[in-house]
């Protein structure tokens, strides 16, 4: 299987893209529902999960208590509030009505990473005028580190590049993403925002000078741009390289136990371990309550140098955060390093696709090389990458911080704990 995306671009009459040039996001979703029976089943499956009260990702169904605390983490809260209020000032009354949700709204949990436009809430950037769209992007810029903002914009731009490759710019473009605000942007009370669409889903909870940025899904098909105004843009170089270097550097016995499956879709996998949409991912969309047992090897058994490599790999993911929250997250992860596990699926040769997961009580990171959705590779290739970040044990979407805030500051339960 080639890892060069240029070898995998479908011709216009290929079943994956036939007729897509004539469709927009709405008609494309309707076409998928009418012609692909599995899509309807996937939607029903996800809706059923959404009906479950939020608990969070766990290893055994029981939430580990007392992992999270209210703290000053030096988040750029002032700039974030100012940027969010600017969005409200630019938006019309009708747009504000679609944009705003309560802090406990179910839309928090309705993000989705495919291009199929079924969950239609918030404001879709490619339907907005430049002033409002730019104001929304300013919220992302204020909330993320410079590297993080560049990564988010890179995912948006590679999505636009894919739309050009398969002649589907009205389905996938640089701005085919939905943005929402939750709560009232405030220096003292909880609020947040979300942005979701194909290969980019960010959920940001803000409470005073503290923030939680998860669940996050960032991907790309292909993961590089080789022509046009963004030529040279490439995503996930560090996440791929550092992950592979870590696996290769492990002592042979640990490497053997870390590799839980040799093949990316291994016959030895139990039912449900590989999913037709998520493939090897376990923390994707609508999996807020998934039970994910540890796999692989315990990091407490790593030599000191490999622990350092692991922390460097984790940092490559959390560099999306501003400096204060980044430092706070890394301290938190180091505190729980002995309860952290690392697992691997696939080979470790230069051209081998692979999956890995880092699973801590306070963070879960997944990296996966995928088969093609629009590109024609039927097996995973290194040019199609998905990554996921979760905050297990009840703090995705900042829900545990929200609970603590209402209990400690207001003396009441948090609203809408589901």
FENSULWO-V420966 format. One line per field, one symbol per residue. phi: phi as a letter, one per 30 degrees, with the letter a starting at -180 (. if undefined). psi: psi as a letter, one per 20 degrees, with the letter a starting at -180 (. if undefined). burial: I if it has 24 or more other C-alpha atoms within 12 Angstrom, else O. A space follows every 10 residues. Layout:
phi = ???
psi = ???
burial = ???
This chain:
phi = .dccdddcdd decdedbeid ddccdddddd ddddcbeddd dddddddddd ddedbjdbcb jcdddidcbd adcidddddd dedddddddd dddddddddc bddcdddecc dacdddcccc biccddccde dddddddddd ddccdedddd dddddddddd ddedechbdd cbbdbdbcbb cbiceadbcd aabbbbldia bbbbcbbhcb bbcadbbbba bdcbccaidc ejdbcidddd dddddddddd eedddddddd bdcdbdeddd ejdccdcdhd dccddicdcd cbddbibddd cddedddddd dddddddddd ddeddedddd dddddcddcc bbbbbjdbde cddabbbcbc ecabbbbbdc ddccdcddce bddbbbbbbb cdhjceiidd ddddddddcc ibdddhdd
psi = pqjohhijpq rhjqhhipih hiqahghggh gghhinhhgh hgggghhghh ipqphrprhj ippprkhqqp qojkqlhghg ggghhhghhh qrgghhhhhq qrhjqihgjj qpirionhnn rapphjjqqg ggghhghhgg ghhrrghggh gghggghhgh gghghjllhi goahkmqppq qpappqihqq aarqpqaojo opooppodkq qpnqqppprp nrjqpjrahk pippqkgghg ghgghgghiq qgghgghhnh phqhnphipr pihpphgidi qikaqklhjp onqqqcqphi iqqhhhgggg hhgghhgiih qrgghghggh ggghhkhijq qprqpaakrh jpqrqqppor hjqppqpppq rqghrjpiqq qiioppqppq nrljjqjkhh hgghghghgi krqqqli.
burial = OOIIIOOIII OOOOOIIOOI OOOIIOOIIO IIOOOOOOOO OIIOOIOOII OOOIIIIIIO OOIOOOOIII OOIIIIIOII IIIIIIIIOO IOOOIIOOII IOIIIIIIII IIIIIIIIII IIIIIIOIOO OIIOIIIIII IIIIIOIIII IIIIIIIIII IIIIIIIIII IIIIIIIIII IIIIIIIOII IIIIIIIIII IIIIIIIIII IIIIIIIIII IIIIIOOOOO OOIIIIOOII IIIIIIIIII OOOIIIIIII IIOIIOOOOO OOIIOOIIII IIIIIIIIII OIIIIIIIIO IIOOOIIOII IIIIIIIIII IIIIIIOIII OIIIOOIOII IIIIIIIIOO OIIIIIIIII IIIIIIIIII IIIIIIIOII IIIIIIIIII IIIIIIIIII IIIIIOOOOO OOOOOOII
